[in-house]
Amino acid sequence: ERLARSGAQGARLRETCAINKSLSSLGDVFTAISAKQTHIPFRNSKLTHLLSPCLSGDGKTLMFVNISPDTSDAEETLCSLRFASKVNACELGLRGGGAKRNLTIQDEDE
């Protein structure tokens, strides 16, 4: 969430900052896993710490990305799609080559 755009204040501002930090930490974890780094920064946030058993094993993950067709939301939509692309490029799992996730885009006409 863009703080300047939302105008969040007080408790909502603190909550928004915490969510943004957690999502940033989640992106760091996926980057480290994709790069096959020896250290994965699971302890950088509560979210990644809680997800560590799921992300470090042979499990599969599913991510939903909310995007907006409104042109005023284009920058946030692009950021969301970039994050989803980073996650999609990541291969989880230690045994048997891992569990590869594939991005599927469905056309409205189908």
The 8 nearest C-alpha neighbors of each residue, nearest first, counted from 0:
[[1, 2, 15, 19, 5, 75, 4, 18],
 [0, 2, 4, 3, 5, 75, 6, 15],
 [3, 1, 5, 4, 6, 0, 7, 12],
 [4, 2, 6, 1, 5, 7, 0, 8],
 [3, 5, 1, 2, 6, 0, 7, 72],
 [6, 4, 2, 7, 3, 1, 0, 8],
 [5, 7, 3, 4, 2, 8, 12, 1],
 [8, 6, 12, 5, 11, 2, 9, 15],
 [7, 9, 12, 11, 6, 10, 13, 2],
 [8, 10, 12, 11, 13, 7, 14, 15],
 [9, 11, 13, 12, 14, 8, 7, 15],
 [12, 10, 14, 13, 9, 7, 8, 15],
 [11, 13, 8, 7, 15, 9, 10, 14],
 [14, 12, 16, 10, 11, 15, 17, 9],
 [13, 15, 11, 17, 16, 12, 10, 18],
 [16, 14, 18, 12, 17, 13, 11, 19],
 [15, 17, 13, 19, 14, 18, 20, 12],
 [16, 18, 14, 20, 15, 19, 21, 13],
 [19, 17, 21, 15, 20, 16, 22, 14],
 [18, 20, 16, 22, 21, 17, 23, 15],
 [21, 19, 23, 17, 18, 22, 16, 24],
 [22, 20, 24, 18, 23, 19, 44, 46],
 [23, 21, 25, 19, 24, 20, 18, 26],
 [22, 24, 20, 26, 25, 21, 19, 27],
 [23, 25, 27, 21, 26, 22, 20, 43],
 [24, 26, 22, 28, 27, 23, 47, 21],
 [25, 27, 23, 29, 24, 28, 30, 22],
 [28, 26, 24, 30, 25, 29, 31, 23],
 [29, 27, 25, 31, 26, 30, 40, 39],
 [28, 30, 32, 26, 31, 27, 33, 86],
 [29, 31, 27, 33, 28, 32, 26, 34],
 [32, 30, 28, 34, 36, 29, 33, 39],
 [33, 31, 35, 29, 34, 30, 28, 36],
 [34, 32, 89, 30, 35, 31, 29, 90],
 [33, 35, 31, 36, 32, 30, 89, 29],
 [36, 34, 32, 33, 31, 37, 30, 38],
 [35, 37, 31, 34, 38, 32, 39, 33],
 [36, 38, 35, 39, 31, 32, 34, 40],
 [39, 37, 36, 40, 31, 35, 32, 41],
 [38, 40, 31, 41, 28, 37, 36, 32],
 [41, 39, 42, 28, 43, 38, 27, 31],
 [42, 40, 48, 47, 43, 39, 51, 28],
 [43, 41, 48, 44, 40, 47, 45, 39],
 [44, 42, 41, 40, 24, 47, 45, 48],
 [45, 43, 46, 42, 47, 21, 48, 24],
 [44, 46, 48, 47, 49, 42, 43, 21],
 [45, 47, 49, 44, 48, 21, 50, 25],
 [46, 48, 50, 41, 49, 44, 45, 51],
 [47, 49, 41, 45, 42, 51, 46, 50],
 [50, 48, 46, 47, 51, 45, 52, 41],
 [51, 49, 47, 53, 48, 52, 54, 46],
 [50, 52, 54, 48, 53, 49, 55, 47],
 [53, 51, 55, 54, 50, 56, 49, 48],
 [54, 52, 50, 51, 55, 58, 56, 57],
 [55, 53, 51, 52, 56, 50, 91, 58],
 [56, 54, 52, 53, 51, 92, 91, 57],
 [57, 55, 92, 58, 54, 53, 52, 93],
 [56, 58, 92, 97, 93, 91, 98, 59],
 [59, 57, 56, 53, 60, 92, 54, 98],
 [60, 58, 98, 57, 61, 91, 100, 53],
 [61, 59, 62, 58, 100, 54, 53, 91],
 [60, 62, 63, 59, 100, 87, 86, 101],
 [61, 63, 64, 60, 83, 86, 87, 102],
 [62, 64, 65, 61, 83, 66, 79, 60],
 [65, 63, 66, 62, 79, 83, 80, 76],
 [64, 66, 63, 67, 79, 76, 80, 75],
 [65, 67, 76, 64, 68, 79, 80, 75],
 [66, 68, 69, 72, 76, 65, 73, 70],
 [67, 69, 70, 66, 72, 73, 76, 71],
 [68, 70, 67, 71, 72, 73, 66, 76],
 [71, 69, 73, 72, 68, 67, 74, 76],
 [70, 72, 69, 73, 74, 68, 67, 75],
 [73, 71, 70, 69, 75, 74, 76, 67],
 [74, 72, 76, 70, 75, 71, 77, 69],
 [73, 75, 77, 76, 72, 78, 71, 70],
 [76, 74, 78, 77, 72, 73, 79, 0],
 [77, 75, 73, 79, 66, 78, 74, 72],
 [76, 78, 80, 74, 79, 75, 73, 81],
 [79, 77, 75, 81, 76, 80, 82, 74],
 [80, 78, 76, 82, 77, 81, 75, 83],
 [79, 81, 83, 77, 82, 78, 84, 76],
 [82, 80, 84, 78, 83, 79, 77, 85],
 [81, 83, 85, 79, 80, 84, 78, 86],
 [84, 82, 80, 86, 85, 81, 87, 79],
 [83, 85, 87, 81, 82, 86, 80, 88],
 [86, 84, 82, 88, 83, 87, 81, 89],
 [87, 85, 83, 89, 84, 88, 29, 82],
 [86, 88, 84, 89, 85, 100, 83, 101],
 [89, 87, 85, 86, 84, 90, 33, 100],
 [88, 90, 33, 86, 87, 29, 91, 32],
 [91, 89, 99, 97, 98, 33, 88, 92],
 [92, 90, 97, 98, 57, 89, 54, 99],
 [93, 91, 97, 57, 56, 94, 98, 55],
 [92, 94, 97, 57, 56, 96, 95, 91],
 [95, 93, 96, 92, 97, 57, 56, 98],
 [94, 96, 97, 93, 92, 98, 57, 91],
 [97, 95, 94, 93, 92, 98, 90, 91],
 [98, 96, 92, 91, 95, 93, 94, 90],
 [97, 99, 91, 92, 59, 90, 100, 57],
 [100, 98, 90, 97, 101, 91, 89, 59],
 [101, 99, 87, 98, 102, 90, 60, 59],
 [100, 102, 103, 87, 99, 88, 61, 98],
 [101, 103, 87, 104, 100, 84, 83, 88],
 [104, 102, 101, 105, 100, 106, 87, 84],
 [105, 103, 106, 102, 107, 101, 109, 64],
 [104, 106, 103, 107, 109, 108, 102, 101],
 [105, 107, 108, 109, 104, 103, 102, 68],
 [106, 108, 109, 105, 104, 103, 68, 66],
 [109, 107, 106, 105, 104, 103, 68, 67],
 [108, 107, 106, 105, 104, 103, 102, 68]]
